[in-house]
Amino acid sequence: MNKNSLLSGVLGSLRKYATALILAASVITVGMPAAIAQNVPAATTPAVTNNTTVTAPDAAKFDGVAIYNAAFEALRDYHKDLQNPVDRAKFIKEWQNRHATDGALNTEAGTDKAVFEMMWSLGQRFDYYNLPEANKAEQARSDASMAGIGATLYEKGLVSAIKALGKDPKKEDVLPLFKLSDERPIIVAEDPDSDTPSGKAGLKKGDRIVTVDGANVNGKTLDEVVSTIRGPAGSTVKLSIIRKTATGDQNIELAIVRAKFIIHVVKSEDLGNGVTYIKLTHFESKYGVEEMYNALTAAAKGKAIILDLRGNPGGELSQPISMAAMFLEKGIVVQLIQRDDDDKVTITHSFTPTAYNGHIVTSTGQDITKTGKRPDLVVPKDMPVIVLVDGGSASASEILSGALQSNKRALVIGQPTVGKGVGQHVIHLPGDRNMHVTSFEFRPAAQVMDWVGIVPDIEVVMPEDANTQEDPSSDAQLNRAKVEAIAAIAGKASPARAAAEITARKAELKKKNEENFAKEVEARRKAIAEPANKPAADGTTVTPPAADKSDK
């Protein structure tokens, strides 16, 4: 089976400028994809793509016809809503030669708009068409290696400053706040990994960066500073930092030699009382399963585990299945309903204490069960497990959290997840683009999840004034998880949420998500109605953008 993508479009490809304000608390890893830094192609095929690649024409000559035709073929051959031959014939008639003579494919803007219009005609929430920059970024995340210094930075005080503007701040009031200053300095968000250049050089969590290569950072944006810190492997960057110590501020000069390093997606922390906290950023890294195995092996020596999947947008399909096996002695992990040409195939992945089972049923009458060796059970079956999720947890996160919840292996805490119960083939297109084509539905533990998500056993709303980056104690969800973990260790675990209550909550969420998508469909319609690249009233462009890194 081809590798599939479970990447989320959590924010949607038409989000308003104000929505970007929620990214104010985000951090940026200081490095550049190694393949870009060295000006050579990536050494391996990204794990999130399948084997379907359309050879691109000479990059110096844009070929809109080739891009459009390749996109058309990808939708025709893979989209789950075109499995029926009658529906597929209608799609072919409407779109195959739609722009054969109108000149729309003569420009990049016209071509991209034509592809978006064709893709959106199928009415799927999570089909994506990625332009070159987003395509390269996606490949880099899978490769999981960068060339740089390996530090994670943020602008201290930005979230508070934006909140102080009120509920609906104006763009002209917000933009100046993204300029660094003594009141909003650039800070190292966490201790760098020991195998990164910044870790080896002694950079620490809380360090304030004052200058980069002698130039003061004030007046610049975080992105601008990061771009100056990044650079090719082997080159040196000089940082002036201020470090707070018990005896006062200390001025330190660091000369850091940039190098290639691995971006770790799993972080572990001992919270005390035998509780281990494990954060998984996404399921895209080719090292992710190995990192999770190592983290769980260490955590299994303790008494309880808190697995944090908040903000985790998904990744490759195989990873949550492999990770579920580390927790589950037995049970169904996920059921896939996918298109195979004109056929519908249902594949159920499950484990017994001694084996892996793949049960395959097709609409043509085939019924096959394939059995193999299961991955090792890493977490003791009686060890309490708490899973944290929120409105940014999607796709592969929903598979793992849903499988652990439905098999009564974990207590889920937080907020309902995205409800992205469909997955995509990632098709490489000419012009350095790609397309995520929805080709299958997935059901964690064989439970329908699309449009509704995973409903936590215990819902905890984060306080409006919470700023977990600057004040970890404000993390109400993690605080509750700690309480539940300690109670479970003492044999006083909270019960799972009642099935009837979960069913009622799912109905509410389904209605809400359908209403939100109806608004997005209208926004898509308006975007397509505008000429390509025409500025909108608020200064943004109406040409539909590709899903960027914040969508992933």
BADRENDO-380347 format. One line per 10 residues: number of its first residue (from 0); their letters; for each residue x, y, z of C-alpha. Coordinates in steps of 0.25 Angstrom, whole numbers, plus 5000, padded with zeros to 4 digits. Each point is the difference from the previous one (the first is absolute). Example, Ala and Ser with C-alpha at 12.3 -4.5 7.8 and 13.67 -1.06 7.14 Angstrom:
0) AS) 5049/4982/5031; 5006/5014/4998
***
This chain:
0) MNKNSLLSGV) 5000/5000/5000; 5005/5014/4997; 5004/5009/5011; 4989/5009/5004; 5000/5014/5007; 4992/5003/5012; 5004/5015/5000; 4989/5009/5005; 4995/5013/4995; 4996/5005/5013
10) LGSLRKYATA) 5000/5015/4998; 4994/4998/4985; 5006/5006/4988; 4991/5013/5000; 5003/5005/5015; 4998/5015/5003; 5012/5008/5004; 4995/5000/5014; 5001/4985/5001; 5015/5001/4999
20) LILAASVITV) 5000/5007/5013; 4999/4987/5007; 5014/4997/4994; 5006/5011/5009; 5004/4990/5010; 5006/4991/4990; 5015/4997/5000; 5010/4999/4989; 5011/4989/4998; 5013/5007/4996
30) GMPAAIAQNV) 5005/4992/4988; 4997/4998/4986; 4997/4987/4993; 5013/4993/4997; 4997/4998/4986; 4998/5015/4998; 5012/5004/5007; 5009/4991/4992; 4993/5004/4987; 4998/4985/4997
40) PAATTPAVTN) 4987/4991/4999; 4996/4993/5013; 5006/4986/5001; 4987/4993/5003; 4986/5000/4995; 4991/5006/5011; 4992/4990/5008; 4987/5008/4998; 5000/4998/4985; 4996/4988/4992
50) NTTVTAPDAA) 5007/4995/4988; 4992/5008/4990; 5009/5011/4993; 4998/5007/4988; 5013/5004/4993; 5001/5016/5000; 5004/5007/4988; 5012/5010/4999; 4999/5009/5012; 5004/5012/4992
60) KFDGVAIYNA) 4987/4998/4992; 4987/5001/5007; 4990/4989/4994; 4986/5003/5005; 4994/4989/4991; 5009/4990/5006; 4996/5004/5014; 4985/5000/4998; 5000/4987/4992; 5008/4993/5011
70) AFEALRDYHK) 4991/5006/5011; 4988/4995/4992; 5005/4986/4999; 5004/5000/5015; 4985/5003/5003; 4994/4991/4990; 5009/4988/5004; 5000/5001/5015; 4989/5009/5006; 4991/4991/5008
80) DLQNPVDRAK) 4987/5008/4995; 5003/4996/4986; 5000/4985/5002; 4987/4999/4994; 5002/4999/4984; 4987/5009/4998; 5006/5011/5009; 5013/4999/4994; 4995/5001/4986; 4993/5013/5004
90) FIKEWQNRHA) 5013/5005/5006; 5008/4997/4987; 4989/5007/4991; 5000/5013/5009; 5015/5001/5003; 5009/4993/4990; 5000/5010/4989; 4994/5012/5008; 5011/5009/4997; 5005/4995/4987
100) TDGALNTEAG) 4998/5013/4992; 4997/5011/5010; 5015/5003/5004; 4998/4998/5014; 5012/4991/5001; 5010/5010/4994; 5004/5006/5013; 5003/4994/5014; 4989/5008/5007; 4990/4995/4989
110) TDKAVFEMMW) 5004/4986/5001; 5000/4999/5015; 4986/5006/5001; 4995/4990/4989; 5006/4989/5009; 4993/5005/5012; 4987/5001/4994; 5001/4986/4994; 5004/4994/5013; 4990/5008/5008
120) SLGQRFDYYN) 4989/4996/4991; 5000/4986/5007; 4996/5007/5014; 5010/4993/5009; 5006/5008/5012; 5014/4994/4999; 5004/5000/4986; 5012/5009/4998; 5008/5005/4989; 5014/5005/5005
130) LPEANKAEQA) 5009/5010/4992; 5015/4999/5000; 5003/5006/5013; 4990/4991/5008; 5004/4988/4992; 5015/5002/5004; 4996/5002/5015; 4992/4988/5000; 5011/4991/4995; 5010/5007/5010
140) RSDASMAGIG) 4991/4996/5011; 5000/4985/4996; 5015/5000/4998; 5001/5006/5014; 5014/5005/4998; 5004/5015/5000; 5013/5008/4998; 5001/5011/5011; 5002/5001/5015; 4988/4992/5005
150) ATLYEKGLVS) 4994/5010/5009; 4985/5003/5002; 4997/5015/5002; 4988/5008/5004; 4996/5015/5002; 4997/5002/5015; 4988/5008/5003; 4994/5000/4986; 4988/4992/5005; 4997/5010/5011
160) AIKALGKDPK) 5002/5012/4991; 4990/4995/4990; 4990/4996/5011; 5001/5014/5006; 4994/5006/4986; 4987/4993/5003; 4991/4990/4994; 5001/5004/4985; 5013/5008/4998; 5003/5007/4987
170) KEDVLPLFKL) 5010/4996/4991; 5008/5013/5001; 5000/4999/5015; 5005/4986/5000; 5011/5000/4989; 5010/5010/5008; 4999/4990/5012; 5008/4989/4991; 5012/5010/5001; 5010/4995/5011
180) SDERPIIVAE) 5003/5010/5011; 5005/5000/5014; 4986/4998/5005; 4998/4988/4990; 5014/4994/4998; 5003/4987/4993; 5002/4989/5010; 5005/4985/4999; 4987/4992/5003; 5007/4987/5004
190) DPDSDTPSGK) 5013/4994/5003; 5006/4996/4987; 5002/4985/4997; 5014/4996/5004; 5003/4995/4986; 4997/5014/4993; 5011/5011/4998; 4993/5009/5010; 4999/4989/5011; 5015/4997/4998
200) AGLKKGDRIV) 5003/5015/5001; 4993/5002/5013; 4987/5008/4996; 4989/4998/5011; 4986/5002/5002; 4996/5014/5003; 5012/5006/4994; 4997/5013/4993; 5007/5003/4987; 5004/5014/4998
210) TVDGANVNGK) 5008/5000/4988; 5003/4991/4988; 5014/5002/4993; 5001/5014/5007; 4986/5005/4995; 4990/5003/5011; 4987/4992/4998; 4990/5011/5005; 4991/5006/4990; 5001/4987/4992
220) TLDEVVSTIR) 4989/4989/5000; 5003/4986/5005; 5000/4994/4986; 5010/5011/4996; 5010/4996/5011; 4998/4985/4998; 5004/5002/4985; 5013/5007/5004; 5003/4988/5010; 4997/4990/4990
230) GPAGSTVKLS) 5011/4996/4990; 5008/4989/4993; 5007/4989/5008; 5014/5004/5003; 4998/5015/5001; 5000/5007/5014; 4990/5010/5006; 5004/5008/5012; 4989/5003/5011; 5000/5010/5011
240) IIRKTATGDQ) 4991/4995/5011; 4996/5004/5014; 4998/4989/5010; 4993/5002/5013; 5007/4994/5012; 4999/5000/5015; 5010/5011/5001; 4994/5009/4988; 5000/5001/4985; 5012/4994/4993
250) NIELAIVRAK) 5005/5004/4986; 5005/4989/4992; 5006/4999/4986; 4998/4987/4992; 5006/4996/4987; 4992/4988/4995; 5004/4992/4988; 4987/4996/4992; 4999/4986/4997; 4990/4989/4996
260) FIIHVVKSED) 4991/4995/5011; 4988/4992/5002; 4987/5006/5004; 4994/4992/5012; 4985/4999/5000; 5000/4992/5013; 5003/5008/5013; 4999/4993/5014; 5000/5006/5014; 5000/4994/5014
270) LGNGVTYIKL) 4989/5007/5007; 5002/4993/5014; 4992/4990/5007; 5003/4990/4990; 4993/5007/4989; 5007/5002/4986; 4995/5011/4990; 5002/4997/4985; 4997/5010/4990; 4999/4996/4985
280) THFESKYGVE) 5001/5011/4990; 4995/4993/4988; 5000/4987/4992; 5008/5004/4988; 5015/4998/5005; 5006/4987/4995; 5006/4999/5014; 4987/5001/5007; 4997/4986/5003; 5014/4997/5005
290) EMYNALTAAA) 5000/5012/5009; 4986/4997/5006; 5005/4985/5003; 5012/5006/5007; 4992/5010/5008; 4990/4989/5004; 5010/4990/5004; 5006/5010/5010; 4986/5004/5005; 4996/4986/5002
300) KGKAIILDLR) 5009/4999/5012; 4992/5011/5006; 4985/4999/5005; 4992/5008/4990; 5001/5007/4987; 4994/5013/4994; 5000/5000/4985; 4998/5014/4995; 4994/5000/4985; 4995/5015/5001
310) GNPGGELSQP) 5003/5008/4988; 5005/4987/4993; 4994/5001/4986; 5003/4986/4995; 5010/4994/4990; 5002/4986/4994; 4990/4989/5002; 5009/4989/5004; 5005/5008/5012; 4988/5000/5009
320) ISMAAMFLEK) 4998/4985/4998; 5014/4997/5004; 4999/5009/5012; 4987/4994/5004; 5006/4986/5001; 5010/5006/5011; 4988/5002/5009; 4989/4990/4996; 5001/4985/5003; 4988/4998/4991
330) GIVVQLIQRD) 4989/5007/4992; 4997/5007/4987; 5008/5012/4997; 4994/5006/4988; 4991/4996/4988; 5002/5006/4987; 4990/5001/4989; 5007/5003/4987; 4999/5001/4985; 5007/4990/4991
340) DDDKVTITHS) 4996/5004/4986; 4985/4997/4999; 5001/4991/5013; 4998/5003/5014; 5009/4994/5010; 4999/4999/5015; 5012/4997/5008; 5000/4998/5015; 5013/5000/5007; 5000/4993/5014
350) FTPTAYNGHI) 5009/4993/5010; 4999/4988/5009; 5010/4997/5011; 5009/4992/4990; 4996/5005/4986; 4996/5011/4990; 4988/4998/4992; 4996/5007/4987; 4985/4997/4996; 4997/5004/4986
360) VTSTGQDITK) 4986/5000/4994; 4997/5005/4986; 4987/5005/4993; 5003/4989/4990; 4999/4989/5010; 5014/4997/5005; 5002/4997/5015; 5014/4998/5004; 5008/5000/5013; 5015/5002/5000
370) TGKRPDLVVP) 5007/4997/5013; 5014/5004/5004; 5009/5003/5012; 4996/5011/5008; 5009/5011/5006; 5004/4999/5014; 4991/5005/5011; 5008/5010/5007; 4991/5006/5011; 4996/4990/5011
380) KDMPVIVLVD) 4985/4997/4998; 4996/5005/5014; 5008/5013/4999; 4991/5012/5000; 5000/5008/4987; 4994/5014/4999; 4999/5006/4986; 4999/5015/4997; 4993/5006/4988; 4994/5013/4995
390) GGSASASEIL) 4994/5007/4988; 5013/4999/4993; 5001/4985/5001; 4997/4993/4987; 5001/4988/4991; 5011/4991/5005; 4998/5006/5014; 4986/4996/5000; 5003/4986/4996; 5010/4998/5011
400) SGALQSNKRA) 4991/5007/5011; 4987/4994/4995; 5006/4986/5000; 5005/5001/5014; 4987/5006/5005; 4991/4990/4993; 5008/4988/5004; 5000/5006/5015; 5015/5001/5000; 5000/5015/5003
410) LVIGQPTVGK) 4992/5012/5006; 4999/5011/4990; 5001/5014/5006; 4999/5014/4993; 4990/5005/4989; 4994/4993/4988; 5009/4998/4988; 4999/5004/4986; 4991/4989/4994; 5009/4997/4988
420) GVGQHVIHLP) 4996/4986/4997; 5005/5000/4986; 5014/4997/4995; 5007/5004/4987; 5010/4995/4989; 5011/5011/4998; 5002/5001/4986; 5012/5007/4994; 4997/5009/4988; 5008/5008/4990
430) GDRNMHVTSF) 5005/5014/5004; 5005/4996/5014; 4986/4998/5005; 4992/4989/5007; 4985/4997/5002; 4994/4993/5012; 4989/4991/4994; 4990/4995/5010; 4999/4985/4997; 4996/4993/5013
440) EFRPAAQVMD) 4992/5001/5013; 5006/4995/5013; 4993/4996/5012; 5008/4999/5013; 4996/4987/5007; 4990/4998/4989; 4992/5012/5005; 4995/5011/4990; 5008/5013/5003; 4999/5009/4988
450) WVGIVPDIEV) 4993/5013/5003; 4999/4997/5015; 5014/4997/5005; 5004/4994/5013; 4992/5004/5012; 5009/5001/5013; 4995/4992/5012; 5003/5012/5008; 4998/5014/4993; 5009/5011/5005
460) VMPEDANTQE) 5000/5014/4994; 5013/5008/5000; 4998/5013/5007; 5000/5012/4991; 5012/5006/5007; 5008/4987/4999; 5014/5002/4995; 5007/4986/5001; 5013/5005/4993; 5003/5010/5011
470) DPSSDAQLNR) 4992/4994/5011; 4999/4985/5000; 4992/5000/5012; 4988/5006/4992; 4998/4987/4992; 4987/4996/5006; 4999/4988/4992; 5014/4994/5004; 4997/5004/5014; 4988/4991/5000
480) AKVEAIAAIA) 5007/4989/4993; 5010/5000/5011; 4989/4999/5010; 4994/4988/4993; 5013/4993/4998; 5003/5001/5015; 4986/4995/5003; 5001/4988/4991; 5013/4996/5006; 4993/5000/5013
490) GKASPARAAA) 4989/4991/4995; 4990/5011/4999; 4999/5002/4985; 4989/5009/4994; 4990/4992/4992; 4998/5001/4985; 4990/5010/4995; 4986/4994/4998; 4997/4995/4986; 4987/5007/5000
500) EITARKAELK) 5006/5013/5004; 5011/4998/4989; 4990/4998/4989; 4992/5012/5004; 5013/5008/5000; 5004/4995/4986; 4986/5004/4994; 5003/5014/5005; 5014/5000/4994; 4995/4995/4987
510) KKNEENFAKE) 4990/5011/4998; 5010/5010/5004; 5011/4995/4990; 4989/4999/4989; 4996/5015/5002; 5015/5004/5000; 5003/4993/4987; 4987/5006/4993; 5007/5013/5003; 5013/4996/4994
520) VEARRKAIAE) 4993/4995/4988; 4994/5014/4998; 5014/5006/5002; 5005/4990/4989; 4989/5004/4991; 5004/5015/5001; 5014/4998/4999; 4998/4992/4987; 4991/5011/4995; 5011/5011/5001
530) PANKPAADGT) 5011/5001/4989; 5013/4993/5004; 5009/5009/5009; 4990/5011/5001; 5002/5007/5014; 4988/4999/5009; 4994/5012/5008; 5009/4997/5012; 5013/4999/4992; 5001/4985/4999
540) TVTPPAADKS) 5000/4992/4987; 4988/4992/4996; 5008/4990/4993; 4998/4987/5008; 5013/4997/5008; 5006/4986/5002; 5000/4994/5013; 5012/5006/5008; 5008/4995/5011; 4990/5004/5010
550) DK) 4990/4991/4994; 5009/4988/5002
***
